[in-house]
Amino acid sequence: MTRRRSIGRAAWGAGRAAVTACALSAAVCPIASASTRRIHLTVALRPRDPVALAREVRAVSTPGTPEYRRYLSPRAFGTRYGADRTTIAAVTRALRAHDLDPGHPSAGRLSIPLRVRASALGAGGAAAGAARSLVSGALPRSARASVQAVIAFGRSSAARPLALRDPNHRSATLSRTLSTDLATGHQAATVAGPLPCAAAVTAAAGVHANTDQTIAGAYGFDSLYAAGDEGQGVTVAIYELEPDDPADIAAFQSCYGTHAQISYVRVDGGAGSGAGSDEAALDIENLIGFAPRANVLVYQGPNAPTGVPGSGPYDVFNAIINQDRARVVSISWGQCEQQLGPLAEEAESVLFEQAAVQGQTLVSASGDNGAQDCDTGGAHSSTGPAVDDPASQPDVVGVGGTTLQAAGPPPTETVWNSGSGGPGAGGGGVSNRWPMAPDQLDTPGFLHLRASAARGPACGLPRDRYCREVPDVSADADPATGYEVYWNGADTVPEPSGWQALGGTSAAAPVWAALFTLADASTACAGSPLGFAGPALYRAAAGDYRGDFHDITSGDNDFTGMSGDRWSAGRDYDLASGLGSPDAGPLAGALCADSIRLGTVGGQSSAVGAAVTVTVHASDVHGAHLRYSASGIPRGVRMGSRSGQLTGRPRTPGRYRVQVAVRDGRGARAGRSFTWSVGGLPRITDARLTGSGAARRLAVTVASGRHAPWLRRLRVHLPVGLRAATDARVVVHARHRAGVRVAGSVVTISPASPSPTIRISLAVRGGDVEPKARLSVGVRAGSTGTSVLTAPLNSGAGA
């Protein structure tokens, strides 16, 4: 949802609009006659057990489950979750009986392709509805319950490319600064990986763009390149609904000295020929620029032709997932949730669940209209809050946009928002369709995922539930600080041929797709693909957020300026930038850290001076030796690098945010954070011995320290000469009932619940005690450590 903001402006010209309209509308321009054309539709089938399928999606993505990373093949998926063969046969027979032409079902058994004569549907905006009605009417009532949707996209629901140019060609200070760094060789000296040729460096300054080398340095890709990781051995699919000119891609690779293997897969006849509208060139070149040794499969299919419906946008997804050749999928096309419609969304969602169960990582641009994704300027336009599909789908990683103000590293960024007079803003907000999935819902409170704006009513749920939040992450997308791409374009577009400056969330999505590719290729992942990356992203953020991400804390994506500060950036997660942009080196290791099983470390509380032992439990699935480290721990406590134990005696009261990290020799890393409260020492406020002979009584009162956890257990050691008989009478005054155990000279008191004060009165026996005798009490308060207190044994004794 992007280019519509620029088409028609003086900076673009009428020719640009014509080229884009053709690319958006036709498999081959011009369109063939509707009377002879056969269009592609798809009958999407319901999965056999939706509840079990959703459960398996989470299981294969969650460490510790028996199914973790035990991915299925498409055929195994079809056997377990696809429609049964009886259903498929019944639907196929019904379609053929009505002179329709069904094809073979998909390997996952979730869809049946169908060819229909366009002349049977009529023309105009109602043709998509007519196509759905035609197919639905051919199905007997017994078969309709097994059909989830008849996929027929029309003009209003067709996917849109998410690449943008800056119509004003703003030469911001940022762009000049970055280009100057390139021209002086600064970046070439500090960034590993592919290097741009002199022509690209010179052109970058002229078109006010950044080479991929600059962006790679800003986001920490250079550390992965330095380790020899350039994505080798990993296959990436690029989703396209327009053609590209292979000569453009060859020119880019020649400049950067890369040799990525690129193959094309045509779906439903392909997307036509020519240079396209620049979207495909941007997607392919950005992916190559950041993962230069990956194997690239470009899947090309038709978008919904003007006035003629089709299932091309769905069928391209279907081909990528059912062929299952790619581990990572980069998507830079999308549509507003409300305009796509719930039936198509449901069909997509089940397909994306299949991808997750097969171990495929789907990455999608989140749109270029900010928080108002349906504000297209067309007949169905709306300025209300809306997000973009498929980035809003629960099993897809949605990528938002930033303005890269300085490359750093670390980079300086704000949320991308050109304002309503500019080309666009990074998409983000709350889905009106999907509930919040566990990868977001189960995050710690400090990440701020459970925002009030995401309360259940926004997506038709009860108020005590939450809706899916978008984006998950972000990267540079502002066309004014954009990416340099080689595209010769068309004569009708008023741009110089060759090197171009492009942006949009289209440009950001391949950056993240490349990062996941490098992670899959790394020694840390050890050949086991990430699969659906959402859970791994949020686990990494929970473990070491500021070590793995660049937090975007300024700007907003309220494109129309109608929603106040609802979409403003803030600390940690926000609806404008998600978790932020990547620090690729440490993040790639954290994403692969699932090879390390790290147990949960709950909140800790102890007292000053109390001996503490906190054990971090971890193991490596490959059997590698682990090294432990910790930061933010209380003074007086140390971490055993091999034992994983935090031991010592805290010296200073306070509330500490402790970060624990575990690493193995393969580059994998896992992290956990927890809160440790250290309070003042407990104290004995009274210790007295009264009476004589058999009537002696010992009275002891112990209180918890200031700001310290309450008392959990007392162990009173009587002075020499005194003992408590097993039949001695013990009276305990505490906030709750307490258990008492008497063993000679030791009395143990354990309240049923922690108490701020415990007072005991105990009948004791024995002879005289020394005048200077002292009472010793072991006190356990909080979750860690025991303090040993002593006090003189007389009337009014203090701590």
N, C-alpha and C positions, 0 to 999 in steps of 0.2 A: 504494500500500500504506500506507494512512494512517489512514483514519477508523476502522479496526477497533480501534485503540488507545483510541478515545474512546467508541465506541458502547457503550451499556450502563452507562456511569458515571453516577453521580447527577447530575453537572453537565449531562449531555446529556438524560437522560430517555428513556423508552421511545419517545416520539413521534418524536424525532430519528432513532432507529434505524429506525423504520418508513419514514420518508421516504427515508432513504438506501438501504435495501434495495430499495425500489421503483425508485429512480433507477439502482441498480446492475443491476437485473435485467430491466427491461422497456422495450421501445420505446414502449409506451403502457400506462399503468397504469389499470385492471387488465389483465392479459394476456387476449388472446382465447382461446377454446377451442382446445386443441391439435388437436382433430379437424378443424377447419375452417382452421386457420392454415397458411399456406405460409411456410416459413422460407427464409432466404437462406444459401446455402453458396457457397464459391468454390473452384474447382480452380486451384491455382497451378502454373504451368508453369516448367520449367527454362530458363534463358537458353541461347542457342545456343553461346556461347563464354565461359564464366565467367572464364577466365584473361585474355582480352583485355578483358573488361568491367572487371575489377579494375584492370587496367593503365590503362584510360582514366579511371577515377575519379581516380587519382592524377595523370594527365597534365593533366586540365582544371583541377586545383587547384595545379599546380606551375609557378611562373614559369620562363620560358625554354624550355618545351616547345612544339612546334608546335601542340598541342591546347589550350594554356592559355586558359581562358575561352571556348573555342569550343564552346558548349553545343549539345546536340541537342534537337530537338523530340521529343515522345512518339512520333510516327509514324516519325521518322528513327531513334529508338532502337529501335523495334520492327523496322524493316527490318534494322538492323545486329545487334541482340542478342536480339530476341524469338524465340519459337518460330516455326518456319517454317509456312507456310500448310498444308502437307500434314499436319503434326502436329496443328494445330488442327482441321482437318477430320476427322481420324481420331478424335480425342477427342470432338468434338461428335457425330459419328455414333453412337459407342458409347453415349453418354449418352442420346441420343434413343431408341435401340433398347431401352433399359431403362425407357422411359416417364418419363424425367427431362426437365427443361425448361431446357436451357442457353441463355444469352443470348449477346450479341455479345462477342467477346474485347476486352480492354482495348487502348487505342491502342498501348501498349508491348508488346503480345502476350505478357504474362507471366501472364495469368489469364483464366479463363472463369467468369462468374457462373452460378449454378445455383439454381433454386427447387425445393424438395422439400416434399411434404405432411408436416407434423409427425406425423400419425397413422401414417406408415410407419416411424417411428423408435422408438416407445415413449416412455416418460417416465423421469424420474429421472436420476441422475448418470451413467448409462451411455449416455444419448442421444447425446452428442457422439461417442463412439466408434462407436455404431451408424451415425451419419450418415457418418462417414469410411469405415466398412466397406461401407456401401451403395454409395457412389460408387466406391470402389476396385474393388469386385466387378463393377461395370458396365464396367470398362475391360479391353480385351484386353491380353494380356501385351506385345504390341508397342508399346502406347501408354503402359504404366505407367512405362517408363524416362524418358518425357518429362514426367511429372507429378512435381512437387516435393513437393506436399502437398495434401491436401483440408482446407480451412480450416473448422473447426467448433468454435468456442469453447463450452465448457461453464461450469458454475457455478464450478469451481475455477480455470479459466484465464481467466475474464473480466477485463478491465481494471478498475482501481480508480482513483477520483479521488484526487488528491494534495493536496487543500486541507484545512486543519485550523483548528480554533478552540482557544484555550486553555481547557480545561474549568474551570479555577479562576479565570479572568479576572484573572490576576495583574496588579496595578498596579505593575509594577517601576519603580524609580527612573528607568531609561532612558526608559520610555514617558512618564512624567510630565514628564521634562526636555524631550523632543522636542515634546510637545504644548504645553508652556509656551512654547517658542520660537515655535511657530506662532501661539499666541494673542496674543503680544506683537508679531507682525508681523516678527520677526527674519528668518524665511526668506523672507517676501514681498519683503523689501528686497534679498535677495542671490541669489535663484534666478529665472532667466528661464523662459519656457515657461508652460504652463497654471497658473492660480492657483485654489485651491479657494475656494468661496463661504464666507461667514461661518458658515452652518449646518454645513458640513463641518468647519471649524476648531474650532467649539465642540464638535461631536460627537466629534472625534478625542480630545479630552481625556477625555471621558466614557467612551468604550469602550476607552481605552488603546491607540490605534492611531496610525499615522503616515500623513499624507496622501501621495499620490504626489509632491507637490512636495518634501516633506522627503527622501524617498528619492532623488529625482532630484538634489537638491543634494548628498547624500552621495556619490553615484556619478558626479558630474561631467557629468550630462546638460545642465546649464545652459549650458555653453560651446557645445554644439552648437545649443541653442535660440537663444543670442545670435547665432549666425552665420546664423540663419534656417532651420535644418534641423529640421523637425518630422516627417520621414518622408514628405513629400508625394511623390506619384508612385509609391510602392511599395505593392504589394498583399501583405497578410499573411493567411495561412490560420490559423484556430484550430480545433484538433481537439477535437470534443466528442462525448460519448456520453450526454448528457442535455440537456434543453431549458433555456431561460432565458426570462425575461419581458422583452420589449423595453422595457417601461415602466421597469424598473430601469436599463437602460442609458441610456435617455433622461434619467432623473433625474440620473444621474452626469454626462452630457455637459452638461446644463443648468447644473449647479453649477460645472463647470470651464470653461464657455464654449467647449467643443470641438464640432466638427461632423464628426467622422469618418464616412465613408460605410460603413454596415454592411449586408451582404447575407447571406442564409442559403441554404445548399445542403443539401438533404435527401438523404441516402443510405439506400438500402434502406427507404424509407418515413419516415425521420427518427427523432427521439428522443422523440417525444411532445410534450406541451404542459405549460405551467405554469412555475413559477419555478425548477424544478430543486432541487438540494440545496445550491446556492451556488457549486459549482465553476465552472460556465459564466460566471456573473456575475463572479467573481473574474478569470477568464482574460481576458474581453473588456475589462473596465474597466481592468485593469492594463495591457493592451496599449495601449489608448487613452490612458491617463494618461501613458504615457512616449513614445508616438509618435502624437501627437494628430491628425496630418493624413494618416495612412496610410489606405489602402483596406482594409477588413476583410471577409474572407469567413469566416463561421462554418459549418463543415461539421458537420452533426449526423447521427448514425446510431445505430442501436440497439446496446446492449450485449447480451451473451448472456442471453436471458431465463431465468428460473428454471425448471429442468427441461427447457428447450427450447434446443438448440444454435443457433448462428448464426455468421455470418462478419462481423458488423457492425464490430467493431474493426479488422479488416483492410481491409474495404471502404471505410472512411472514408479510410484512408491511400491506398488505391488510387485513389479519386476525386480527392483532392488532387493526387496526383502525375501521374495521367494527364490531368487537365484542364489542369495546368501553368499555372494562372492566378496563382499566388502565388509570390513570390520567397523569402519566409520563412514557416516553419511553426512554430507554437507548440503544444507538446504537454504537457498536465498530467495525463495518465492513464498508468498503467503496470502492470506485473505482474512478480513475481519470475521471474528467468530459469528456475529449475528447474521452476516450476509452469506456465510457458507452454509449454515443450516444444521440442525441437530442430527439429522439422519446421516449426512455425509461425515460429520464429526465423529459419530459413533463408529461408522465403518472404518474411518482412519484410525481411531483409537484402538480397535481390536487388532488392526494390522500392526500398529506400533507396539502393542503388547507382544505380538509374535516376534518382532525384531528384538525386543528386550530378552525374551526367552532364548533366542538364538545367539545372543551375545553381541548385538550390533549397537553402536553408539550413534544416535541421531542428534544432530545439532542444527538449529534453525534460527534464522534472523527473526527478531521480534517486531519488525515493522518500523516505518519511518514517519508515522504520524503521532508520535508520542503516546500519551495516555488516551487519545481519542482516535483509535485505529479505524473507525468507520467513517471518519471525516474525509470522504473521498472526493467531494465536490460533485458527485453524480446524483442520479435520481433517488438512490437509496441511501444517500449520505446522512450521517448523524454526527452531531458534535458531542454526544454523551460519552462517558467513559467506556472504553472497549479495548480489547487486546487482540493479538494476531494469532491465527492458526496457521501452521502447526506448532509454533513456539509455545502456545498455551497448553498443548497436550501434556498430560501428566508424565508420559514416558519419553519426552523430548527435552533436550537442554535448550532453553531459550536464551538468545544472546542479544543484549541491548547495546546502546551506543554511548560513547563518550567523545569529548573534544580533547585531543591530546595537546595540552598547552606547552609542555616541555618534555623532551624524550628521556631526560635523566641519563641513566637510571638512578634512583627510581623515577618513574614518570610523574608529571603533574597533570591531572585530569579533572574535568568537570563533566557533568551530565551534558550530552549533546542536545541542544535545543536552539535552533536558529530563530525561533519565534514564528508567528503566523505569516510574516512577510518573507520568510526564508524557505529553504528547500525542505526542512523537516526537523524531526526530533526522535530520539531513541524510544522505541515502543516499550511499554510496561504498564502494569496495573494489576487488576484482579479479574480472573476469568468469571464470566457469568454462566459458565457451563460445567466446570470441573471442580470437584472437591480437592482440598489440599492433600497431596499424597504423603505417605509416611516420611519420605526423604526430607521434606520441608517441616512437617508437623512435629517430628521427633527431635528437632534441633534444640540446643540449650537456649534459655531465655535471653542471654546476652546478645544473640544474633538478631533478635527482634523480628522473627518471621511471622509471629501470630499478631499481626497488626489489626487494629480495630476496623480498618477499611476492608479487611478480608473476612469479616464475620459471615457466617453461613447464609443469611438472607441474600447476599450478593449473587449467589449461585443456586438459590432455591433450597437451601438447607436450613435446619434449625439454627438458632443464634449461638448455641454452644459449640458449633462446628465451624470449620474454616474452609475457604475457597483457595484454589490454586493461585499462587502469586507469580508474576512474570516481571522482569526476566530472571533467570538464574544467575547469569554473569554478564559482563560487558567487555567491550574493547573499542578502540578508536573507530568512529563512524562518521564524523563530521566531514562533509566534502571539502570544507575549507582547510582541514588538516588531514586530507585523505591520502589515498594510496596511488602510487604511480603504476599504471597499467598500459600495456601495449595493445592498441586497437585502432585499426585503420578506418573502421566505420563506413559510412555511406556518404555520397555526395550531398545528400539533402541535409546533413547535420553540420551546422556551422562550427566545426571544431577542427583544429589541425590534425592531420593524420599522424599515426605513430603513438608516442607517449601521451597518455591522458591522465587527468586527475579525477578519481572517482571516490565516492564514499557511500554512506548508507549502511544500515545494519547488514546488508548483503556483504559488505567488505569485512565486517566483524565476525560473521559466522565462520568463514574459512579459517580465520586465525585460531579460533577455538577448536575447529575440526582438526587442524594441523597439530595443535598441542596434544589432543587425545591420540593422534596418530603417533607422535613421538613417544608418548607414554606407553602405548602398546608395543612399540619397538624397543623400549628401554630394557636394560638388564633387570631393573626393579620389577617389571611386570612379568619377566621370565617367560614370555611367549603366551601368557594367558590374557586375552583381551579384556578390557574394562567392561564391555557390555554397556547397559544403560548407566550413564555416568553420573546421574543426579545424586544417588546415595553417596557415591565416593566424594563428590564435590562438597556436599554438606558435612560429611564426616571430617574431611580435611579442614573445613572452616571451623568446626567445633574443636578440633585438636590444636590448630595453630593458625588462626585466621590471619593475623598480621604477618606471619612468616610466609604465607602462600598466596595472598591476595593483596592488591592495592585498593584500599578502601576509598571510594569516591564519596566525598562528604559535602560537595557544593553543587548547586544547580538544580534544575528540575526538568521534567519532561511533559509539563502541562502545555501542550502545543498551542491550544486556543486561549490560554490564560483565563480559564473560567472556573478553576477549581481551587483557588487559593494555594496553600502550601501542602495540599494533600499528596502531591506527587514529588515532594522535595527530597533531595538526597540527605542522608544523615549517616551517623556512625553505624558500621556493620551493614546488615542487609537493609535495602530499601527498594521501593517499587519503581524507582527511576533507574537504578544501575545494578540491582541484584547484589551479589556478593562482591562486585567490582571487577577489575581487570586482573590478569594473572601475573604472578612471578613464576615463570614456567619451570625453572630448574627445581626448586623445592616442591612446587605443586605437583609436578609429574611424579616425583617420588612418593608424595603423600597419596596420590590417586592410586598408586600401585601398592600402597602400604597394606592392602588387604592380605598380602602374603604374610603379614605379621598379625597374629591374633593377640590383641591387646584388651585385657579385661577392663571393665568399668571401674573407675576410681571415684567413689562417692565423696561428698563433702566431709571434711575433717574438722574436729574441734579439739582443743587441748589447752592446757594451762602453761603459763610461763614456768620454765624450770622442770616441767614434767618430762620424764623419759618417754620418747615416742618411737614407734616403729610402724611405718606404712609400707606395705609390700605391693609393688606393681607387678601384676602377673601378665606375662607375654610369652608367646612361642612363635616360631617361624615355620611355615608350612614346608619350606625346603630344608629345614634342619640347620640353618645357618646360625652362627653365634650372634647374640644380640648385645648391643651397647646401649646403656641408659644414660639420660641426662635430664636435668630439670632446671627451670628458671622460676624466679618469683617465690622461692621457698623462704620460710622464716629464718632469721639469723639463728645460728646454733644448730641447724639441721643440714645434713649433707646427703647426697644421692650416691649410692654405690653403683659405679658404672657397669659392673658385671652382675651384681646381685639384684639390682632393681629395687633396693630397699632405701627408703628415706628414714634416717635414724638421727638421734641427737636429743637435745633439750632446747626448745625455743626460748630465746632470750628476751624478745620484745613483743608486747601485746599488739594486736592488730588483726586486720582481715587481709589475707594474702590470696592472690590469684596465681595458682601454681600451674605451670605448663610442663608436662612430662613428655619426653620424646624418646622413641625407641628406634634404633637403626640396625640394619644387618649389613653384611658385607656385599650385598648385591645392589645397594642403592635404595632399597625400600625403606620407608619411614612411616611410623604410626605415631599419633599424638593423642593426648587427652589433657583436658584442663579441669581443674576442680578448685573449689574454694576451701581455704584453711583458716579457721578462726582461732586465734591465740588470745586467751583471756588472762586476767590476773590470777594469782595463786589462790586456791581455797585456803581457808584458815580455821583454826580451832578457836572458837570464841569462849569456850568454857570447858574446863577439865578439873573436876573436884572429886575427892574421896571423902565420904562422910560415914559416921557410925563406927561400930567396933564389933569384933567377933563375927557371929553369923549374920549380924544385921548390917554389915557393910554394904554400901552402895556406891557405884561409880557413875557419875553423870558427865556426859561428853556432848558438846554441841559443835557441829562442823557446818560452815557456810561456804557456798561457792564464791569464787573470786568475782570482782567487778567485771562486767561484760564477758564473763566466762561461761562456758557451758555448765549446766546443772549437774548435780552429783548423781553418779550411777552406782557407786559401791564404796563402802567403807570397810576397812579391815583394821580393827583395833587390837594392838599388841599390848597386853597388860604388863606393868612393871614386874620385875623379878619379885617373887614372893606372893603374887596374886594369881588367882585362877578363877575361871567361871565354870561352875559345875554344870553338867549337862541338864540338870533339873533346875538350874538357876532361872529366876524370873527376869525377863527382859522386856522393857517397855520402850517402844520406838515412836517418836513423834516425827512424822514426815508428811509431805503433801499427799502422798499416796501410801497404801499399804506396803509393807516391806517384809522380805524374807530374812530370817535370822539363822545363822549356823554357828554353834558354839563348839570349839575344839580346844579344851584346856585353857591356855592363856591367850588364845586368838578368837575374836568374835567378828564374824563377817555379816554385814548388813547390806542387803540388795533391795532397794525400792522397786516396786513394780513398774514405776515410771520415774524418769529423772526428777529430782527435787532440789530446790534452791537451798534448803536447810534440812539437816537431819540431827535430831537430838535423841540420845539413848540414855536410859537409866537401867543399870545392870547390877544385879545382886552378885557380889564376889565373895570369895573365901580366901583365907591365907593369913600369914603372920604379918609382922610389921614390915613396912617398906621404908626405904631410905628417905631421909628428909628432903633430899634433892632429887628424888625420883622423877623421871619424865615419862609422859605417856606418848607412845608412837602410834600414828594412824596413817595407814596407806589409803589414799583417796584417788578414786578413778572418776574423772569428770570429762564428759564429751566422748568422742569416739576413739581417741588415741591417748596413750600414756597414763602413768600413775605417779602421783605426787606423794612423797612421804613427809608428813608433818609431825613435829614434836612440840610438846608443851609441858611446862612444869605441872606436877599433879598436886594442886592445892586449890583452895577456894578462890574463884575469880580469875583463874589462870587465863592468859591470852595466848595468841599464836606466837 
